């Protein structure tokens, strides 16, 4: 019931606040102007991420009663989320170098989560003690940085980032409810509601963009939900692979552009362009809306695959993981044959 209320509050708040945020963005000239690497043809207001942020924040503040340990974690989550929203918004304004996001803000957000007691539990399963703890801490910072960065470059088509984030949040919410994780299910439901509330304004043709602040905010919360998710009775392999599958679409997109750009001698995260998965699907004849809807369908597929994997033992999970990895590499090779706009070489490695 708490999750349903969190969803409703965040949905209504995000959809409502988007209107004044859009007006404010126009007033202060925070707009995304069209250029050769973008698909929109007229200036679109930014700052939509503030509406998503407000929706999640309001739902969590109004609904959740925190104990001491939970309060510490919630404060850590909100602190990290606020940091990435602020840094992303400053970047949208052109006030920060893009490397500050990747090499300072995102790792720092991961360290904030660590300080609040949220961390990965992978290496410590095999290496109890200090070695395993240090390795898990490093993995936590790497995971938060990687997923936040993935979403930062994932907001390249109208409605894509918000829609995929809403689908992923739905699956996180369901898994958390099934395992009695009230905090995780509440946060996931709030993220889903806020993303869907904004999506009404952001789906093609978009009236407002979330900007890097919004994309980084969603990415940080997706990484956090993955770290917080616990599945009683599931195999070790399933516990690790389920969050990866839930976030399968942005992870694959990042993998694809990283391989493609690296092969062309470009820096993957600092060379924006129209060479993402959605761009290539659209250029293959689908068009923008069908390409985004296809990405939604793949997000649902990966979420359902996560449910299937959650019931398997570690050996079976390993086999599924290898097969999916091989299929993704084959998909990368196939998409490399699709038409896409090649960037200039000014950001060569």
N, C-alpha and C positions, 0 to 999 in steps of 0.2 A: 504493500500500500504506500509506503514511504517513497519507493521508486516511482510509482505512478504520479504522485504529487510533485516529486522533483522534476519529472519529465514535463508535466503541465506548467509548472511555474517557469521553468527555463524556456519552454517553447513560447509562452505568451510574452515573457519579459524580452526575450531576444527579438521576436517579431515586432514588438511595439517600439523598443528602443532603437531599432534600425532606422526608423523614420527620422528622428531628430539627429541621429549620428550622421545620416546621409546629408541632411541639411547643413550640419556643422562642417562636414568635410568640404562641401561646395563653398561655404563661406570663407574658409581658411585656405582654399585652393589645394586641398589634399586630394588630388585626382591622379589617376593612372592614365597618362597620355599614350595614344597609339604610336607604335613605331614598327620597324621591320620584323622584330621578333615577337610581336604580339598579334592576337587575332581580332581584337576589338578595333573598331574604326573611328570611335569618338571617345573623348575623355570620360572616364567612369570614376565616381567618388570612391575613395578608399576608407579606411577606418572601421569597416564592418566588423572586424575582430573585436572591437570594443563592445559591441552589442552581444556577441557570443560570450565574451568574458563576463559581462554583467549578468547575463542569464544564468550561467553556471554559478557565479558567486552568490546571487540572490537565493537560488534554490538551496545551496549548501548552508548558508547562514540561517535561513528560515526553518529548515526541516531537521537538521541533524543535531542530536544531543550527543556531545562528545565527552568521553571519559578522558582521563589524563593522558594516556598513551595515544588515543585516537586524536585528541586535540593537538598533540605535538606533531603528529603526521599531517593532519589537515593544514596546520599553519605552515609546515614545510612545503606541502603541495601548492598552497596559495601563494607563498613567497616565490617559489620557482616559477609558477605560472605568471605572476605579476612581472617578474624580471624579464621573461621572454616576450611578453606583450609589449612592455616598455621599449626594449631593445629593437624588436621588430618594427614598432611604430616609428621610432627614431630613424631606422633604416629606410622605411617608406618615405620619410621626409627628406632623405638624402643627407642626414646629419652624422651617419656612422659609416665607416668602411665595412664592406661586407664580411671581411675576415673576423671582425669583432664578434659577429654572431656565432660563427662556427668554432672559433678557437678560444673564445672567452665566455660569452653568455651561455651557450648551451652546456659546456662542461661545468660551469659554475652552477647552473640549475640542477645538474646531476649531483653535484656535491651537496647542494642544499637538501636534496632528497635523502642522501646518505646521512646527513646530520640529523634528519628527523626520524631515522630508523627504517627507511624504506630502501631495500637493496635486493639484488639478485641472489638466488640460492641455487647455484649451479656447481661451482668448484668445491664449495664447502661440504657438499654431499660426499665427494670422493676424498677430500683432503681436509678433515676436521682440524681446527686449530688456526693459527695465525696465517699460514700460507693460503689456505682456502678462503679465509675472510678477506685478505688483501686482494686476492684474485677476483672475488665476487664484487668488491668495491670498484676495482678497475672496470669490470664488466658493466656495472651499473652506470658509471659515467659514460662509457662507450655507447651503451644502449640508448641512454637518454639523448646523447648528442646525435647519434645516428638516426633515430626515429624523428626527432625534432627537425633535423636537417632534411630528412626525406619529405616531410610535410611542407617544409619551407619552399621546396622546389616543386611540390605537387599541385600547387594552386595555379594551374596554367590554363584551365578551361572553365567556363561558367558552370558553377554548381558542382564541379568535380570533387574538390577537397572537402566541402561541407557534406556532400552526400555520402562519400566513402567513409568519412569520419563518423557520421550518424549510424551507418550500417555496422561499422566496427564496434561502436559504443553499444549498440543493441546486443551484439553477441557477448561482449564483456559483461553486460548487465545480466543476461540470462545465465551465463556460467556462474557469476557471483551469487545470484539468487539461489541457484541449485546447490551452492556450497555454503550458504548461510553467511555470506560476507556483506553485511549491511552497508558499511562504508563504501565498498567498491561498487555495489549495485546502485547506491544512491548517486555517487559521482558519475557513473556511466550513464544512468538515466538522465541526469542533468545535462551532460555533454550531448547526448542524443537529442534532447529537447531543444537546447540552444542552437545546435547545428541545423536542425530542421526548421526552427523559427527563422533563422537567417536565410536558409535555402530558398524560401519563398521569394526573397528579394534578389537572390544570387543566381537562380537557375536561368538558363539562356532564354531570352536576352537579359543579361544581368543589369540591374539598376544600381548595384553597389558591389564592390569587391571587399573581401575580408582583409586584404593586405598581408604583408609578412607577419605583422603582429598577430593576426588571427590564425594564420597557418602554423606559426610556431607554437602558439597557445594550444591548438588542437593536437599538434604533434607531441608536445610535452605531456599533455594529459593522456594521450594514447600510450606513451611509453610508461607513464606512471601506473595506469590501469594494468598493463601487462606485468609490471613488477609486483603489484599488489595481489594479483589473482592467485588464489590457492585452490587446488582441486583435490579434495580428500578422496583417497582410494585410487587415484589415477597413477599410472606408472611414471617413473622419473622422466622418461622420454616424452611422454604426453604432456607433462607439466611444462616442459621447455618449448615444445613445438606448437602447442595450441595458441599461445599469444602470437607467435610468428605467423601462423596461418591466418589468424584473425586480421592481422595487418599485412596480409599477403600482397594486396594490390599496390600500395605505396612502396613496399619493399621491392617488389618486382620492377616497378617503374624506375626506382633509383638504381637498381642493378642494371637495367637495360641502358639507361642514358649514361651510366658510369662506364660500362663496357664500350658502348658506341663512341662516346666522346674520347675515351682514353685511346681507342684504336686510331682515332683521327688526330691524336696529339693534343687534345684539349683538356683543360682542367674541369672535371665533372661538375663541381659545385659552384664554380665561378664563371661558367660559360653558358648563360641562359640562351634558349633558342627554341624553335618549334620542331624539336626532334624527340619529344616524349612519346609514350605509348599512345595516348589519346590523339595526338597530332597525326601519328602514322595511321591509326585506324580511320580517322576522319579523311585523310588523303587517299585512303584505299577505296573511297566511295561512300563511306557511311555518313559523312557530314558531322557537324559538331554535336548536336543533340543525341543522335544514335550512338556516337562514340562514347559520350559520357554515360549513357544508359547501359552500354556494353560493359563499361568499367564497373558500374553498379552491380551488374549481374555477376561479374567475376568476384567482386567483394562478397556477395552472398554465397557464391560457390565456395570460396575459401573459408567462410564462417561455418558452413555446413560440413566441410571437410574437417574442420577443427573438432566439431562434435563427434564425427566418426573416429578420429584419431584418439580422442579422450577415452575411448573404451578399449584401446589396444594395449598390449604389453610393449615393453621397450624395444624388443627385437622387431616387432611388427611396425612400430613407429619409425624405427631407423630405416626400414625398407621403404615405407611410404615417403619419408623425407628424401631419400636418395632418388626415388622415382620423380617426385615433384621437382627437385633440383634439376634433374636431367631434362624434364619437360620445360622448365623455365629457360634453360640454356638453349633448347631447341626453339622456343618462342622468340628469344632474343635474335637468333640467327634468321628466323623467318621475318621478324619485324625490320631487320636491317635491310631487307629487300624492298620494303615499302617505301614509297616516295616521302621525303621529308626535306625541309630546308636546312642546308648545311651552313653552319656558322662561319664567320670570317676567322682567320687564324691569329687574331691579335691576342688571344688568351692561350697560346700554345704552351705545352709543358716545358 
